[in-house]
Amino acid sequence: MTTCTNTQACQQETAPGMYLCRDCVRCLSRLIGEAETLLTLAPDVIAKQGCNRSAGGSTAAVSSAPINLDALTWRDALARVLRVNHLDDQRQDPDRRAWQAARSGNAGYVIADLQDKVWRLRRLVDLPVERRRLAACGVEGCAGSYLYVQGATVATCQACKATMDVREYREWQLTQATGTPLPLAKLCRVLAKAGVGVKPATARKWVQRGRLEPDSVDGKGRALYTANQVLNLAAVPA
């Protein structure tokens, strides 16, 4: 295994053929999604006449042009990062694009560059209420994702506007997970996506203390656990 190439002081090991660890791949996926949201909102900001920052970061007005030059500059820079690194194909969801990018030797530079450009444009764009990704859209021909606001009961695809019941989808996820033995870290991620917050560190402590025993072992010798085991322990005081 090699070490993650993310320049943000990440020293985690990577899977064979990968240049980013799992955590940084997920971070890259989130950045791709946020970048697309920012690029969608940027035209409205660019069209607003107002205050452009000077080179030194001051918010004093430096141009009377009827557009926001800062927003235009960073919109173009962000779009260029996505295009040059082949991250702009919206027919694929952000997760798939992130995993593909993580196989490139310059993946560490890509995630750092994208993080910088997203941060710079984010400062200039009034983002709407934060939306979370529920799942990829299942409508034929649509490459969008279902998004929802925390606490909402309905998620909406940002591309085709199809809707999905958040609670029903979470319950379906949990049903899918409960009977399938998985490695502990992966099981915790699946449960988290289903809205059940069990930290991997907590689950590992249960294993160390003998409270959680493997359900089975896979062909690689890895211990496997079921969601029911973890959920039962989560419901009992430590």
CYANA upper distance limits for C-alpha pairs under 8 A (distance plus 0.5 A):
  1 MET  CA     13 GLU  CA      6.68
  1 MET  CA     14 THR  CA      6.33
  1 MET  CA     15 ALA  CA      6.51
  1 MET  CA     16 PRO  CA      6.22
  2 THR  CA     13 GLU  CA      6.12
  2 THR  CA     14 THR  CA      6.03
  2 THR  CA     15 ALA  CA      7.94
  2 THR  CA     16 PRO  CA      7.91
  2 THR  CA     19 TYR  CA      7.85
  3 THR  CA     11 GLN  CA      6.27
  3 THR  CA     12 GLN  CA      6.21
  3 THR  CA     13 GLU  CA      4.99
  3 THR  CA     14 THR  CA      6.26
  3 THR  CA     19 TYR  CA      7.80
  3 THR  CA     20 LEU  CA      8.23
  3 THR  CA     21 CYS  CA      8.25
  4 CYS  CA     10 CYS  CA      6.74
  4 CYS  CA     11 GLN  CA      6.22
  4 CYS  CA     12 GLN  CA      6.09
  4 CYS  CA     13 GLU  CA      6.32
  4 CYS  CA     14 THR  CA      6.27
  4 CYS  CA     19 TYR  CA      6.01
  4 CYS  CA     20 LEU  CA      5.08
  4 CYS  CA     21 CYS  CA      5.85
  4 CYS  CA    108 GLY  CA      8.06
  5 THR  CA     10 CYS  CA      7.86
  5 THR  CA     11 GLN  CA      8.35
  5 THR  CA     19 TYR  CA      6.26
  5 THR  CA     20 LEU  CA      6.42
  5 THR  CA    107 ALA  CA      7.43
  5 THR  CA    108 GLY  CA      5.05
  5 THR  CA    109 TYR  CA      8.37
  6 ASN  CA     10 CYS  CA      6.39
  6 ASN  CA     20 LEU  CA      7.04
  6 ASN  CA     24 CYS  CA      7.80
  6 ASN  CA    107 ALA  CA      7.76
  6 ASN  CA    108 GLY  CA      4.46
  6 ASN  CA    109 TYR  CA      7.41
  6 ASN  CA    111 ILE  CA      7.39
  6 ASN  CA    112 ALA  CA      7.47
  7 THR  CA    108 GLY  CA      6.43
  7 THR  CA    109 TYR  CA      7.57
  7 THR  CA    112 ALA  CA      7.17
  8 GLN  CA    112 ALA  CA      7.89
 12 GLN  CA     21 CYS  CA      6.65
 13 GLU  CA     21 CYS  CA      6.62
 14 THR  CA     18 MET  CA      6.37
 14 THR  CA     19 TYR  CA      6.87
 14 THR  CA     20 LEU  CA      6.45
 14 THR  CA     21 CYS  CA      5.06
 14 THR  CA     22 ARG  CA      7.77
 15 ALA  CA     19 TYR  CA      8.47
 15 ALA  CA     21 CYS  CA      7.63
 17 GLY  CA    103 ARG  CA      6.56
 18 MET  CA    102 ALA  CA      6.13
 18 MET  CA    103 ARG  CA      5.15
 18 MET  CA    104 SER  CA      7.93
 19 TYR  CA    102 ALA  CA      5.91
 19 TYR  CA    103 ARG  CA      6.29
 19 TYR  CA    104 SER  CA      7.14
 19 TYR  CA    105 GLY  CA      6.71
 19 TYR  CA    106 ASN  CA      8.44
 19 TYR  CA    107 ALA  CA      6.71
 19 TYR  CA    108 GLY  CA      7.71
 20 LEU  CA     24 CYS  CA      6.31
 20 LEU  CA     25 VAL  CA      6.54
 20 LEU  CA    102 ALA  CA      5.86
 20 LEU  CA    103 ARG  CA      8.23
 20 LEU  CA    107 ALA  CA      7.27
 20 LEU  CA    108 GLY  CA      7.43
 21 CYS  CA     25 VAL  CA      6.73
 22 ARG  CA     26 ARG  CA      6.79
 23 ASP  CA     27 CYS  CA      6.75
 24 CYS  CA     28 LEU  CA      6.54
 25 VAL  CA     29 SER  CA      6.73
 25 VAL  CA     95 ASP  CA      8.45
 25 VAL  CA     98 ALA  CA      6.33
 25 VAL  CA     99 TRP  CA      6.80
 25 VAL  CA    102 ALA  CA      7.11
 26 ARG  CA     30 ARG  CA      6.83
 26 ARG  CA     95 ASP  CA      7.67
 26 ARG  CA     98 ALA  CA      7.94
 27 CYS  CA     31 LEU  CA      6.74
 28 LEU  CA     32 ILE  CA      6.71
 28 LEU  CA     98 ALA  CA      6.27
 28 LEU  CA    111 ILE  CA      6.53
 29 SER  CA     33 GLY  CA      6.88
 29 SER  CA     94 PRO  CA      5.48
 29 SER  CA     95 ASP  CA      5.59
 29 SER  CA     97 ARG  CA      7.84
 29 SER  CA     98 ALA  CA      5.65
 30 ARG  CA     34 GLU  CA      6.65
 30 ARG  CA     94 PRO  CA      7.84
 31 LEU  CA     35 ALA  CA      6.40
 31 LEU  CA    114 LEU  CA      7.65
 31 LEU  CA    115 GLN  CA      7.27
 31 LEU  CA    118 VAL  CA      7.80
 32 ILE  CA     36 GLU  CA      6.83
 32 ILE  CA     82 LEU  CA      8.43
 32 ILE  CA     87 LEU  CA      7.87
 32 ILE  CA     94 PRO  CA      6.45
 32 ILE  CA     98 ALA  CA      8.30
 33 GLY  CA     37 THR  CA      6.94
 33 GLY  CA     94 PRO  CA      6.62
 34 GLU  CA     38 LEU  CA      6.66
 34 GLU  CA    118 VAL  CA      7.97
 35 ALA  CA     39 LEU  CA      6.65
 35 ALA  CA     78 LEU  CA      7.77
 35 ALA  CA    118 VAL  CA      6.44
 36 GLU  CA     40 THR  CA      6.74
 37 THR  CA     41 LEU  CA      6.92
 38 LEU  CA     42 ALA  CA      6.35
 38 LEU  CA    118 VAL  CA      8.27
 38 LEU  CA    121 LEU  CA      7.69
 38 LEU  CA    122 ARG  CA      7.37
 38 LEU  CA    125 VAL  CA      7.64
 38 LEU  CA    127 LEU  CA      8.28
 39 LEU  CA     43 PRO  CA      8.04
 39 LEU  CA     75 ARG  CA      6.88
 39 LEU  CA     78 LEU  CA      8.47
 39 LEU  CA     79 ALA  CA      7.92
 41 LEU  CA     45 VAL  CA      7.55
 41 LEU  CA    125 VAL  CA      7.60
 41 LEU  CA    127 LEU  CA      8.37
 42 ALA  CA     46 ILE  CA      6.57
 42 ALA  CA     71 ALA  CA      7.26
 42 ALA  CA     72 LEU  CA      8.28
 42 ALA  CA     75 ARG  CA      7.10
 42 ALA  CA    125 VAL  CA      7.11
 43 PRO  CA     47 ALA  CA      6.67
 44 ASP  CA     48 LYS  CA      7.19
 45 VAL  CA     68 ASN  CA      7.21
 45 VAL  CA     71 ALA  CA      7.12
 45 VAL  CA    124 LEU  CA      7.97
 45 VAL  CA    125 VAL  CA      6.89
 46 ILE  CA     67 ILE  CA      5.83
 46 ILE  CA     68 ASN  CA      5.06
 46 ILE  CA     69 LEU  CA      7.39
 46 ILE  CA     70 ASP  CA      8.50
 46 ILE  CA     71 ALA  CA      5.95
 46 ILE  CA     72 LEU  CA      6.23
 47 ALA  CA     66 PRO  CA      7.59
 47 ALA  CA     67 ILE  CA      5.45
 47 ALA  CA     68 ASN  CA      6.91
 48 LYS  CA     66 PRO  CA      7.40
 48 LYS  CA     67 ILE  CA      6.02
 48 LYS  CA     68 ASN  CA      6.44
 49 GLN  CA     64 SER  CA      8.00
 49 GLN  CA     65 ALA  CA      7.27
 49 GLN  CA     66 PRO  CA      5.06
 49 GLN  CA     67 ILE  CA      5.29
 49 GLN  CA     68 ASN  CA      6.26
 50 GLY  CA     61 ALA  CA      7.79
 50 GLY  CA     64 SER  CA      7.95
 50 GLY  CA     66 PRO  CA      8.09
 50 GLY  CA     67 ILE  CA      7.86
 50 GLY  CA     68 ASN  CA      6.92
 51 CYS  CA     59 THR  CA      7.03
 51 CYS  CA     60 ALA  CA      7.01
 51 CYS  CA     61 ALA  CA      5.12
 51 CYS  CA     62 VAL  CA      7.59
 51 CYS  CA     63 SER  CA      7.92
 51 CYS  CA     68 ASN  CA      7.71
 52 ASN  CA     59 THR  CA      6.96
 52 ASN  CA     60 ALA  CA      7.55
 52 ASN  CA     61 ALA  CA      6.04
 52 ASN  CA     62 VAL  CA      6.45
 52 ASN  CA     63 SER  CA      7.12
 52 ASN  CA     68 ASN  CA      6.70
 52 ASN  CA     69 LEU  CA      6.85
 52 ASN  CA     70 ASP  CA      6.36
 53 ARG  CA     57 GLY  CA      6.13
 53 ARG  CA     58 SER  CA      5.89
 53 ARG  CA     59 THR  CA      5.17
 53 ARG  CA     60 ALA  CA      6.83
 53 ARG  CA     61 ALA  CA      7.33
 53 ARG  CA     62 VAL  CA      7.43
 53 ARG  CA     70 ASP  CA      7.30
 54 SER  CA     58 SER  CA      5.80
 54 SER  CA     59 THR  CA      7.13
 54 SER  CA     60 ALA  CA      7.37
 54 SER  CA     61 ALA  CA      8.12
 54 SER  CA     62 VAL  CA      6.74
 65 ALA  CA     69 LEU  CA      8.43
 68 ASN  CA     72 LEU  CA      6.87
 69 LEU  CA     73 THR  CA      6.60
 70 ASP  CA     74 TRP  CA      6.76
 70 ASP  CA    124 LEU  CA      8.33
 71 ALA  CA     75 ARG  CA      6.28
 71 ALA  CA    121 LEU  CA      6.96
 71 ALA  CA    124 LEU  CA      6.81
 71 ALA  CA    125 VAL  CA      8.41
 72 LEU  CA     76 ASP  CA      6.73
 73 THR  CA     77 ALA  CA      6.76
 74 TRP  CA     78 LEU  CA      6.44
 74 TRP  CA    117 LYS  CA      7.18
 74 TRP  CA    120 ARG  CA      7.25
 74 TRP  CA    121 LEU  CA      6.08
 75 ARG  CA     79 ALA  CA      6.67
 75 ARG  CA    121 LEU  CA      7.08
 76 ASP  CA     80 ARG  CA      6.58
 77 ALA  CA     81 VAL  CA      6.89
 77 ALA  CA    117 LYS  CA      7.34
 78 LEU  CA     82 LEU  CA      7.03
 78 LEU  CA    114 LEU  CA      7.52
 78 LEU  CA    117 LYS  CA      5.89
 78 LEU  CA    118 VAL  CA      7.23
 78 LEU  CA    121 LEU  CA      8.37
 79 ALA  CA     83 ARG  CA      6.65
 80 ARG  CA     84 VAL  CA      6.37
 81 VAL  CA     85 ASN  CA      6.65
 81 VAL  CA    110 VAL  CA      8.31
 81 VAL  CA    113 ASP  CA      7.90
 81 VAL  CA    114 LEU  CA      6.97
 82 LEU  CA     86 HIS  CA      6.55
 82 LEU  CA     87 LEU  CA      5.18
 82 LEU  CA     88 ASP  CA      5.67
 82 LEU  CA    114 LEU  CA      8.26
 83 ARG  CA     87 LEU  CA      6.54
 83 ARG  CA     88 ASP  CA      5.93
 85 ASN  CA    101 ALA  CA      8.11
 85 ASN  CA    110 VAL  CA      7.85
 87 LEU  CA     97 ARG  CA      6.46
 87 LEU  CA     98 ALA  CA      8.18
 87 LEU  CA    101 ALA  CA      8.16
 89 ASP  CA     97 ARG  CA      8.44
 90 GLN  CA     94 PRO  CA      8.39
 90 GLN  CA    143 ALA  CA      6.89
 90 GLN  CA    144 GLY  CA      8.14
 91 ARG  CA    142 CYS  CA      8.10
 91 ARG  CA    143 ALA  CA      5.33
 91 ARG  CA    144 GLY  CA      8.34
 92 GLN  CA     96 ARG  CA      6.84
 92 GLN  CA     97 ARG  CA      7.08
 92 GLN  CA    143 ALA  CA      6.63
 93 ASP  CA     97 ARG  CA      7.07
 93 ASP  CA    136 ALA  CA      7.53
 93 ASP  CA    143 ALA  CA      6.99
 93 ASP  CA    144 GLY  CA      7.57
 93 ASP  CA    145 SER  CA      8.00
 94 PRO  CA     98 ALA  CA      6.50
 95 ASP  CA     99 TRP  CA      6.83
 96 ARG  CA    100 GLN  CA      6.79
 97 ARG  CA    101 ALA  CA      6.67
 98 ALA  CA    102 ALA  CA      6.64
 99 TRP  CA    103 ARG  CA      7.37
100 GLN  CA    104 SER  CA      8.04
101 ALA  CA    107 ALA  CA      6.59
102 ALA  CA    107 ALA  CA      5.84
103 ARG  CA    107 ALA  CA      7.67
106 ASN  CA    110 VAL  CA      6.80
107 ALA  CA    111 ILE  CA      6.76
108 GLY  CA    112 ALA  CA      6.88
109 TYR  CA    113 ASP  CA      6.52
110 VAL  CA    114 LEU  CA      6.53
111 ILE  CA    115 GLN  CA      6.48
112 ALA  CA    116 ASP  CA      6.79
113 ASP  CA    117 LYS  CA      6.86
114 LEU  CA    118 VAL  CA      6.50
115 GLN  CA    119 TRP  CA      6.60
116 ASP  CA    120 ARG  CA      6.77
117 LYS  CA    121 LEU  CA      6.75
118 VAL  CA    122 ARG  CA      6.34
119 TRP  CA    123 ARG  CA      6.99
120 ARG  CA    124 LEU  CA      7.78
121 LEU  CA    125 VAL  CA      6.95
122 ARG  CA    126 ASP  CA      8.14
122 ARG  CA    127 LEU  CA      8.09
129 VAL  CA    149 VAL  CA      7.61
130 GLU  CA    149 VAL  CA      6.84
130 GLU  CA    150 GLN  CA      8.39
131 ARG  CA    147 LEU  CA      6.30
131 ARG  CA    148 TYR  CA      5.60
131 ARG  CA    149 VAL  CA      5.13
131 ARG  CA    150 GLN  CA      7.52
132 ARG  CA    147 LEU  CA      5.81
132 ARG  CA    148 TYR  CA      5.81
132 ARG  CA    149 VAL  CA      6.66
132 ARG  CA    150 GLN  CA      7.59
133 ARG  CA    145 SER  CA      7.14
133 ARG  CA    146 TYR  CA      6.39
133 ARG  CA    147 LEU  CA      5.06
133 ARG  CA    148 TYR  CA      7.11
134 LEU  CA    145 SER  CA      7.75
134 LEU  CA    146 TYR  CA      5.87
134 LEU  CA    147 LEU  CA      6.22
134 LEU  CA    148 TYR  CA      7.53
134 LEU  CA    155 ALA  CA      7.70
134 LEU  CA    166 VAL  CA      8.02
135 ALA  CA    145 SER  CA      6.24
135 ALA  CA    146 TYR  CA      5.93
135 ALA  CA    147 LEU  CA      8.21
136 ALA  CA    143 ALA  CA      7.83
136 ALA  CA    144 GLY  CA      6.78
136 ALA  CA    145 SER  CA      4.78
136 ALA  CA    146 TYR  CA      6.59
137 CYS  CA    142 CYS  CA      7.00
137 CYS  CA    143 ALA  CA      7.03
137 CYS  CA    144 GLY  CA      5.97
137 CYS  CA    145 SER  CA      5.35
137 CYS  CA    146 TYR  CA      6.39
137 CYS  CA    157 CYS  CA      6.89
137 CYS  CA    162 ALA  CA      8.46
138 GLY  CA    142 CYS  CA      7.73
139 VAL  CA    162 ALA  CA      8.29
142 CYS  CA    159 ALA  CA      7.63
142 CYS  CA    160 CYS  CA      7.26
143 ALA  CA    159 ALA  CA      7.97
144 GLY  CA    157 CYS  CA      6.48
144 GLY  CA    158 GLN  CA      6.59
144 GLY  CA    159 ALA  CA      5.55
144 GLY  CA    160 CYS  CA      7.68
145 SER  CA    156 THR  CA      8.39
145 SER  CA    157 CYS  CA      5.63
145 SER  CA    158 GLN  CA      6.81
145 SER  CA    159 ALA  CA      7.87
146 TYR  CA    155 ALA  CA      5.93
146 TYR  CA    156 THR  CA      5.45
146 TYR  CA    157 CYS  CA      4.59
146 TYR  CA    158 GLN  CA      7.10
146 TYR  CA    163 THR  CA      7.83
146 TYR  CA    164 MET  CA      7.87
147 LEU  CA    155 ALA  CA      5.61
147 LEU  CA    156 THR  CA      5.90
147 LEU  CA    157 CYS  CA      6.56
147 LEU  CA    158 GLN  CA      7.34
148 TYR  CA    152 ALA  CA      6.85
148 TYR  CA    154 VAL  CA      7.14
148 TYR  CA    155 ALA  CA      4.97
148 TYR  CA    156 THR  CA      7.01
149 VAL  CA    155 ALA  CA      8.29
152 ALA  CA    166 VAL  CA      8.07
153 THR  CA    165 ASP  CA      6.50
153 THR  CA    166 VAL  CA      5.76
153 THR  CA    167 ARG  CA      6.97
154 VAL  CA    163 THR  CA      7.05
154 VAL  CA    164 MET  CA      6.17
154 VAL  CA    165 ASP  CA      5.23
154 VAL  CA    166 VAL  CA      5.82
155 ALA  CA    163 THR  CA      6.05
155 ALA  CA    164 MET  CA      5.70
155 ALA  CA    165 ASP  CA      6.85
155 ALA  CA    166 VAL  CA      6.54
156 THR  CA    161 LYS  CA      6.03
156 THR  CA    162 ALA  CA      6.19
156 THR  CA    163 THR  CA      4.96
156 THR  CA    164 MET  CA      7.01
157 CYS  CA    161 LYS  CA      5.13
157 CYS  CA    162 ALA  CA      5.79
157 CYS  CA    163 THR  CA      6.82
164 MET  CA    169 TYR  CA      8.02
165 ASP  CA    169 TYR  CA      6.76
166 VAL  CA    170 ARG  CA      6.73
167 ARG  CA    171 GLU  CA      6.67
168 GLU  CA    172 TRP  CA      6.65
169 TYR  CA    173 GLN  CA      6.68
170 ARG  CA    174 LEU  CA      6.72
170 ARG  CA    193 LYS  CA      8.14
170 ARG  CA    194 ALA  CA      5.22
170 ARG  CA    195 GLY  CA      7.18
171 GLU  CA    175 THR  CA      6.68
171 GLU  CA    194 ALA  CA      7.53
172 TRP  CA    176 GLN  CA      6.70
173 GLN  CA    177 ALA  CA      6.77
173 GLN  CA    190 VAL  CA      8.43
173 GLN  CA    193 LYS  CA      8.36
173 GLN  CA    194 ALA  CA      6.14
174 LEU  CA    178 THR  CA      6.60
174 LEU  CA    191 LEU  CA      7.33
174 LEU  CA    194 ALA  CA      6.21
175 THR  CA    179 GLY  CA      8.03
176 GLN  CA    180 THR  CA      7.94
177 ALA  CA    187 LEU  CA      8.31
177 ALA  CA    190 VAL  CA      7.54
177 ALA  CA    191 LEU  CA      8.03
177 ALA  CA    226 THR  CA      8.15
177 ALA  CA    227 ALA  CA      6.69
178 THR  CA    226 THR  CA      6.50
178 THR  CA    227 ALA  CA      5.02
178 THR  CA    228 ASN  CA      6.06
179 GLY  CA    226 THR  CA      6.80
179 GLY  CA    227 ALA  CA      7.54
179 GLY  CA    228 ASN  CA      8.05
180 THR  CA    226 THR  CA      6.51
180 THR  CA    227 ALA  CA      8.13
181 PRO  CA    215 ASP  CA      7.42
181 PRO  CA    216 SER  CA      7.81
181 PRO  CA    224 LEU  CA      5.73
181 PRO  CA    225 TYR  CA      5.34
181 PRO  CA    226 THR  CA      5.00
181 PRO  CA    227 ALA  CA      8.01
182 LEU  CA    186 LYS  CA      6.93
182 LEU  CA    187 LEU  CA      6.02
182 LEU  CA    224 LEU  CA      5.27
182 LEU  CA    225 TYR  CA      5.86
182 LEU  CA    226 THR  CA      6.86
183 PRO  CA    187 LEU  CA      6.55
183 PRO  CA    222 ARG  CA      7.30
183 PRO  CA    223 ALA  CA      6.64
183 PRO  CA    224 LEU  CA      5.17
183 PRO  CA    225 TYR  CA      6.74
184 LEU  CA    188 CYS  CA      6.77
184 LEU  CA    200 PRO  CA      7.74
184 LEU  CA    203 ALA  CA      7.95
184 LEU  CA    204 ARG  CA      8.33
184 LEU  CA    223 ALA  CA      8.15
184 LEU  CA    224 LEU  CA      7.04
184 LEU  CA    225 TYR  CA      6.70
185 ALA  CA    189 ARG  CA      6.97
185 ALA  CA    200 PRO  CA      6.31
186 LYS  CA    190 VAL  CA      6.78
187 LEU  CA    191 LEU  CA      6.70
187 LEU  CA    225 TYR  CA      8.00
187 LEU  CA    226 THR  CA      7.98
187 LEU  CA    227 ALA  CA      7.30
188 CYS  CA    192 ALA  CA      6.57
188 CYS  CA    197 GLY  CA      8.34
188 CYS  CA    198 VAL  CA      6.62
188 CYS  CA    199 LYS  CA      7.17
188 CYS  CA    200 PRO  CA      6.45
189 ARG  CA    193 LYS  CA      6.82
190 VAL  CA    194 ALA  CA      6.91
191 LEU  CA    195 GLY  CA      6.88
191 LEU  CA    196 VAL  CA      5.59
191 LEU  CA    197 GLY  CA      7.29
191 LEU  CA    198 VAL  CA      7.80
191 LEU  CA    227 ALA  CA      7.97
192 ALA  CA    196 VAL  CA      5.43
192 ALA  CA    197 GLY  CA      5.63
192 ALA  CA    198 VAL  CA      7.43
198 VAL  CA    202 THR  CA      7.42
198 VAL  CA    203 ALA  CA      7.58
198 VAL  CA    234 ALA  CA      7.84
199 LYS  CA    203 ALA  CA      6.96
200 PRO  CA    204 ARG  CA      6.60
201 ALA  CA    205 LYS  CA      6.83
202 THR  CA    206 TRP  CA      6.97
203 ALA  CA    207 VAL  CA      6.98
203 ALA  CA    212 LEU  CA      8.24
203 ALA  CA    230 VAL  CA      7.91
204 ARG  CA    208 GLN  CA      6.74
205 LYS  CA    209 ARG  CA      6.57
206 TRP  CA    210 GLY  CA      6.66
206 TRP  CA    211 ARG  CA      5.47
206 TRP  CA    212 LEU  CA      5.75
207 VAL  CA    211 ARG  CA      6.37
207 VAL  CA    212 LEU  CA      5.16
207 VAL  CA    213 GLU  CA      6.74
211 ARG  CA    233 LEU  CA      8.45
212 LEU  CA    229 GLN  CA      7.74
212 LEU  CA    230 VAL  CA      8.06
212 LEU  CA    233 LEU  CA      8.42
213 GLU  CA    225 TYR  CA      8.08
214 PRO  CA    223 ALA  CA      6.00
214 PRO  CA    224 LEU  CA      5.92
214 PRO  CA    225 TYR  CA      5.74
215 ASP  CA    223 ALA  CA      8.03
215 ASP  CA    224 LEU  CA      6.24
215 ASP  CA    225 TYR  CA      5.56
215 ASP  CA    226 THR  CA      7.23
216 SER  CA    223 ALA  CA      6.66
216 SER  CA    224 LEU  CA      5.72
216 SER  CA    225 TYR  CA      7.44
217 VAL  CA    221 GLY  CA      6.13
217 VAL  CA    222 ARG  CA      5.90
217 VAL  CA    223 ALA  CA      5.13
217 VAL  CA    224 LEU  CA      5.93
218 ASP  CA    222 ARG  CA      5.98
218 ASP  CA    223 ALA  CA      7.26
218 ASP  CA    224 LEU  CA      7.38
225 TYR  CA    229 GLN  CA      7.44
225 TYR  CA    230 VAL  CA      8.31
226 THR  CA    230 VAL  CA      7.33
227 ALA  CA    231 LEU  CA      6.45
228 ASN  CA    232 ASN  CA      6.46
229 GLN  CA    233 LEU  CA      7.03
230 VAL  CA    234 ALA  CA      6.61
231 LEU  CA    235 ALA  CA      6.83
232 ASN  CA    236 VAL  CA      7.29
233 LEU  CA    237 PRO  CA      8.41
